[in-house]
Amino acid sequence: MKTIKLKPKKEESLLRHHPWVFSGAIANLPEGLEEGDMVKVESSDGTVLGYGHYQIGSIAVRILQFGSETPAPDFFRRRLESAFRLRSTLGLIREDNNCFRLVHGEGDFLPGLVIDIYGDTAVMQAHSPGMHFERMKIAQALTELPEARIRNVYYKSETTLPYKAKLDPQNDYLVGRYDGNIAIENGLRFNIDWLRGQKTGFFVDQRENRALLEKYAEGRKVLNMFCYTGGFSVYAMRGGALKVDSVDSSAKAASLTDANIDLNFPDDPRHHTHAVDAFKFLGEMDKDEYDLIILDPPAFAKHRSALKNGLLGYRKLNAKAFEKIKSGGILFTFSCSQVVTREMFRLAVFTAAAQSGRKVRILHQLTQPADHPVDISHPEGEYLKGLVLYVE
Ligand code: SAH
């Protein structure tokens, strides 16, 4: 195994167990080092700080194990077992709930790896070349997890691996194959299209926020913007909404929403889907038409460079909702942009509220659920922010 030596005084963040080594902290790169290699990282005085995957780019090493001990041959099995134990503790593995995130990258001490579980299928995404090379080992360990009963492992990294690494990953089953794809979340059924859908096919990270929405839905007229698979809509239907409109600019998303409504509430006239742009819909809809609105857009700022425009996007979107929502209405508004902090998001929403002249109170401050844990040494792992607002 090759060794990467750091420049003097560059070991501090690693000693606090932050798992990223930035390229600027490295004194020398050993000869023959290849992207995806497991490397040993040493401080300038030769102390072994940990072991991780090397990659070309600003984050040069993602540490998998801190300290001087080399990762054991059953490293992945142990980490996956520990991740599974946590999900059992969280009470997420039940007859009426069989989808959850098993591995949330750094939050499960497995930087570069994401695994979502849908029944007996695991959908795995590698974000680093190192995890790509380890994929068979990980898939094997998944199927051997006691009690997890994972029979199929679908590998879906065509869009998550660095394009420049030229790894040419093929989205495909590494173990088994399963083409029926219904998962159960809090007793509701969802078609999960991991082959063609966004991310791993479903946004499991909104599970608890959807459950909260259900409690507010009774007797309300609900507008679910950026609905994708219609998660919030299905919960609103079960919560007793008078009507539910789901909006997404993608026709594919609109049909996924229709399918999920049909699966749970066949022929229910309360629901309608609209394949149109969110801003257009909000601009054209009547005032006071809805008294429960969900805004869960894609990340408006994917990188720091897009922060200013992203914040402007959140402000404009929320301003439109404040302008149109009925008095006594409730707004669920989210940002999943990692670079937008909780404070920035709140300020953008506050500015929108001030602009609209509406009186707004915060009822709940939401975040990602416990199966998307944040390693306290790695605050960058926190990304989902939400506010539930009462609009007079
Ligand atoms: N709320 C969803 C996840 C939303 S993902 C859930 O709970 O699962 C973001 C969605 O926004 C995607 O489906 C994407 O097609 C849609 N989208 C992106 N830009 C849009 C726009 N301008 N208008 C409407 N929908 C848009």
Residues whose N, C-alpha, C, O or C-beta is under 5 A from the ligand:
A	BS01	SAH	F203 Q206 M225 F226 C227 Y228 T229 G231 F232 V247 D248 S249 S250 A253 V276 D277 A278 F279 D296 P297 P298
